[in-house]
Structure formats: C-alpha cells, structure tokens
C-alpha cells in the first residue's frame, strides 16, 4: 500500500503473513509511516485480509 514518510515522500508498506502465521507490516528501514484517513482504511483492510488468510492456512 502506498503511504508517505514523515518528510512527505512517497513510500510503500506491505502487509504479509510470516512463516509462523503472524501478520507483518513491512516499511522502509528507518522510516515512519504517515497515513491519511483513506490510507488508514486501506491498512485496516490489508490487515483484515492477512488475518483471514492466516486463519485459513491454519484450518
């Protein structure tokens, strides 16, 4: 998902599932992720999708 860093530059964050069925949010090293309200909604959806996928793998 697209986001911005604290300086306002475009960055990308990824939501993924680890080998141990945990959800990981990956952001550029040393960066802060700044989200506007729309991006917060996208992050929420990405986290929800990852949790559902992790649960399906455990089923």
Secondary structure, 3 states (H helix, E strand, C coil): CEEECCCCCEEECEEEECCCCCEEEECCCCCCCECCHHHHHHHHHHHHHHHHHHHHHHC
